[in-house]
Amino acid sequence: MQSRPALATRSGAAALLLVAVAATAGCTAGSAGDRLARDAARGAADAIAERVEQEDVSADALVQRWIPAGPIPSGSGTVTVEPLAWSGSVRGVGGASIDVRIEAHVPELLPSGVFQPSHDEGSATRCFRLWWGPWDEGRVSDISCPEGAAPERPVDAVDPTMGETERELVHAVLREHRDPAAVDTALAEAFPDPRIHREVELDAGALVVAVGPRWGGDCIVAVRDAMGEIWSPAIDPVWLEQGELGCSTRLHTAPPL
């Protein structure tokens, strides 16, 4: 599996939503049950969107780790979050977006005494689009709820393999293009998978590229030196792990001591 930045686990996501939803419900105690449920649904969406992701993580990975599966407690009621659609990646063009349908239910609250809060039983279904860009807290917008069942949730995907075939493809891009911007564009076309990170750097007359999963996977570093020769330096896999350099041109231009 691809190593990614520390993302919330299923239990952590559920705990965060529980706190946010309970707080929202408490602020509107005494209102109609359906309004409480609508507020609880929005509170759940806001809680998910509060996360900030710094690396280029795909939307399907965000769904796996940030959207709790199954109902979670909301005060004395429940909230269920269903992912409806997801696309892009945090640092990709257009960012990462997840459409969700949130169903909230609150039970009737009978007054415990004179002037004590009470409300009837309520429920609500609301849909939202959650969006993340690089270094940004997520944004939430209301959308119309589609009809029909939600699709299957994404499952863990195996890191893309970067073997000799992919290395030859990177070398071919360096042979064909001289300009760094053209190289970057060609690499994006050759490796459209959002899980694949790429960097292009000029270093003392040499053009250096790095292509592969950002952390913990295979990484191809290739160099076209000032004489036009193209080669790949050896990479210590230790420096590919989370918290180290990861897949970066710095593995060649500024290697760890």
Secondary structure, DSSP 4 states (H G I P E B T S, - for coil): ----S----HHHHHHHHHHHHHHHHHHTTTS-HHHHHHHHHHHHHHHHHT-B--S--BHHHHHHHHS-SS-EEETTEEEEEEEEEEEEBTTSTT-EEEEEEEEEEE--B--SSTT---B--EEEEEEEEEEE-TT-B-EEEEEPPPSSPPPPPP---PPPP--HHHHHHHHHHHHH--SHHHHHHHHHHH---TTEEEEEEEETTEEEEEEEESSSS--EEEEE-TTS-EE-----GGGGSTTS--S-THHHHS---
